[in-house]
Amino acid sequence: MPVSPNASQEAIELLNLIYSISGKSTLTGQHDQPLFGSAYYQRVYEITGKHPAVKGMDFGFSEPYTLDGINFRQQIVDDAIKYHKDGTIITLMWHAVPPTMNEPVTFKGGIQSKLSDIQWNDLITPGTAINARWKSQVDVIAFFLKQLTGAKVPVLWRPYHEMNGKWFWWGAREGENGYQKLYKMLFDRLVNYHQINNMIWVFNGNELREGVAPYENFFPGHDCVDILATDVYRNNYGQKDYDELLKLAQGKPIALGEVAKMPSPENLQQQPEWVWFMTWVELVFISNTYDELKIIYDAENTLNREDIRLQ
């Protein structure tokens, strides 16, 4: 069962599907940024003849009509409903604006910025101005997520990703009053306050390397995490990432939240517990050849949209 109390039937069925393939097959996936709509997802289909099983989207943070424009949020919801009806699994994320700033912001200096220790403590303390602003920002996103609840669209939700790195404002905050507290606050706000029950909660770190802390230092607990994931951009599926996530997961599924170079069929034979991978926007063509795309989408140990049934 999903960790959300009163989880929707659609969320239960999606998590059951993921458990059923764990250790056997890996779902293919492709992310699109707001400005691009579904361009990369569709381009993968044009090249391979197969639709990615998982479609990723981001609620954005930047000026309207820029790459991650906040004006595209309703279109993201509409696309999620459309693609779900076609049989696609939807995964959503949100490069959240710091609660010390107002939307829109730039990536560098905005999403990639720092809160002082005092500001962080205010953030996690009810009744402060920063905490109130954070709630209002979450409530904006809740408005869009609730539409997906009403439309019976289950969502793989990847909040505050790559937290074990130092580059995002929510990152590199270890311990129970660090990232763990923020994640639990978000869980409580969306699940208990807003009664959003269609989401599968994904704890999504960054692959382990110098300057990136262990996953366990940020893990908020099994009572608010359904799936554990990591993003792979440099180490090309190091065994340590796989082993550490499996150990921390304690039987829950693990996934590749974002990748540049896709795993090969051989990678997935050696690390069969990855339940999905999602290639990041244009890196699907920068870090992979067309032949490699066709190979992984034709592989016996991957599943495309055509190979699954959500309902």
N, C-alpha and C positions, 0 to 999 in steps of 0.2 A: 504493500500500500504506500502511496505517496505520503510525505511527512505533513502535508497540509491537512488539518482537520476537515472532515466533510469534503474530501477531494471529489471533484466531478468525475462522472463515469468515464468521460473522455480522457482525463488525466490518468485514471487507473488503467485504462486500456493501453495507453501509450507506454506507461511504465512497464506494464506486463509484456508488451511487445519487445521492449528493450531488454528485459530480463531473459526473454525467450531466445534472443540471438546471442547473448553474451557468451563469449568463448567459442562461438561458431562462425559468426559473420559480422562484418562491419558495414554500417550504413555510409554511403557517400554523401558529401555535403558541399555546399557552396554559399559563400557570403556575398551580399551586395550592400554597398553603402547607399544612403538615402537618395542622393542625386542620381544614381544609376538605375534606380528602380529594380528591375529583374534582369538587367542586361547581361551580366556575367553568368547567372543561372541559365538563361536561355542560350547563351553562346556555348556553354558546356554541352547542352543538349544537341546543338547543331553539329558539334564536332564528334560526339560519341554516339549519338542516336539514343542516348539514355538520359533520363532526368535525374539529377541528384535527389536522393531520398530526403535530404535535410536542406532547408533553405534558411539562411541566416540573415537577420536584419537588425538595425540599430536605431534607437529613437533619437539619436543625434544631439547636438549641442551648439552648432554654429549658426552664423547669419543665414537668413532665408535664402534659398536657391544656391547655397554653396554646397560643398561635398557632403557635409553632415548636417544640412539645414534643418532647423527645428520645425520648419513649415511643412515638412514631408510626413509628419507623424500620422495624420489621418490616412494618407495614402499607404503607409506601412501597414496599418490595421486592415485597410481594405484589401491589400495584396495578401496579407496573411489569411484572411477569410477565403479569398479566391483560391489560393494555392492549396490550402487545407482541403477544400472541396475536391480538388483534383488529386488528392492523395498524398500531398507533401507534408512532411513533419516540419513544424515551424520552431526555430530557435531565435530568441530575442535577447538583446543586450542593450545597455544604456551607458554611454560614456557620460556619467553624471557630472553636472556642473558643480563646482565646489559650493558649499553652503555659505561661503563668504562672498559670493559673486552672484550676479543676475545673468540669466540667459539673454542673448547668446554670448558665447565666449570663443576664443581661439583654442586650438589644441595645445600648442606650447604657450605657457603662461596662464592657461585656464585648466584644462583637464590635467595637463602636466604642470602641476604647481604644488605648493606645500601649505599645509596648515601649521601654525605654531602649536606647541603643546597646550598653550592656554586655549586657543581656538578649538583644538580637538576635544579637550575636556568640556568645553561649552557645548560642542556638538552632541556629545553623548549624555549631556545633563538636561533632563526635562525642565522647561520653564525659561531657558535662555533664549536670546534672540536668534542665535545661530541654529539652535535646535528647532525653533519654530520655522525658520526659513527652510531648513532641510525638510521638514514635514510638508511644507507647501510645495516644494519641488517634487517630492515623491507623489503627492496628491495629483499633480498634473499628469504624471505618467500613469497613475492609477486610473484616471479617466479613460485612457486608451486601452489599458489592459482589461478593464471591465467590459468593454465592447467585445473583446474576444471571449470573455466568460459567457456573455449573453449569446454569442454566436456558436458556442460549444466547440471552440478551437483550443486544443491543448497546446501548451507552450513549454519548450525547454528554456528556462529562464536562467541567464548567466550574469548575475549582478556583480558589480565591482570586481572585475576579472584581473588577473595578473597581480594580485595583491602582495605576493611575496617578492616582487620587484620594487624598485624605488621611484619609478617614473610617474605614477599617478598619485593624485592627492590622497587617495585612500590607502596607498601602498606602504609597506615596510613598517606597519604598526603592529607589533607582536603583542601577544598576551590577551587576557580576557577583557581589558579595557581598550584594546586596540581594534584591529579589523574585526575580530570576533564580535565585539559589541555592536559595531556598525551593521554588520550582516544581520545579526539578530534583531536589531531595531527595524531594519527594512522588512524582514520576515514578519515581524509583529504588525507593522503598519499596513502591509499589503494583505496579509492573510487574515489577521484577527480584526483589524479596524475596517479595512475595505472589503473583507469577505471575498477575496479573489481566490478561487479554489481550483482553477484549471491549470496551474503551473507546476512543472517539475523543477525543483530547485537544484541548480548545478553550482557546486563549488569549483571555480575554475582558476587555477594558478598558472604560473609560467614555468617552463622547463628549468630544471636545476642547472646552475652554472655559477661562476664567480659573481658575487654581488647579489645573488638571488637566494633567499633564505628557504629552509625546509618547509614543505607544505604543512606539516603538523603544527608549526608555530602559529598558524592562522586559522586552522580548522575550527569552525564554530560548534561542531557537534552533530552527531547522527540524527538528532531530533529535528534538525532544520535543513538537512542535506539529503537529496535523493541520489545524486550522481556526482562523482568527482572527475574533474577534467584538468587538462593542462594544455598550454599553447606551445607549439614547437616551431621555432624559427631558425635555430642555429645548430642544435645538437643532433638532429636527424635520428630521433627515436632511441635515445640512450636507454640502456636497460635499467639504469638507476631510477629514472622517472617512472617507468612502468612498475618496477618493483615497489617503490615507495608509495605510489598511489594505491596499488593493490593492497598493500599492508594497511594503509590508512582507511581504505574503503571498507574493510571487514565484510566483504561479500557483496557490497553495493557495486553497481556498474561503474566503469571508468571510460573516459572518452577523450578525444583529441579536439578541444574546443576550437582552436585556430591552428592552421598549418600553412606554410609556404610550399615547401616540397612535400608532395603527397607521399604517404607511405606506399611502398611497393607491395605486391602480393606476398613477397618473401618476408617483408617486415611484419605483415599481419599474420603470417604463419608462425613467426617467432614470438609475436606479442598478440595473441588472438583475443584478448579480453577487451581491446578497444571496441566500443559499441558504435562509434561514429567518428569520422573526421570531417572537418569543414575547411576547405581552402579559402584563403583570405583574398577577396576581391580580385584585383589584377594579377596578384602573385600566382594565381592558377596558371597563367600563361607566361609569366616571367620566370618562374622557378620550375616549370614543367613543360615538356614537349607535348605536342599533339599525340604522338605515339604513346607516351607514358599515360596520358589521359585515357586513351582508348583501352590500354592494358588494364588499368585499375578498374575502370567501369565495366570491363568484360570479365573480370576475375571471378573465380568460383567462390572466393571468400568475401566478396562484397555484395551489398544489396542496393539497388537503385529504386527509384519511386515505383517503377513498374513491377518490382519484386515484392512489395509489401502491401498490406491492406490495413488501414487504420480502423475501419468500422466493419 
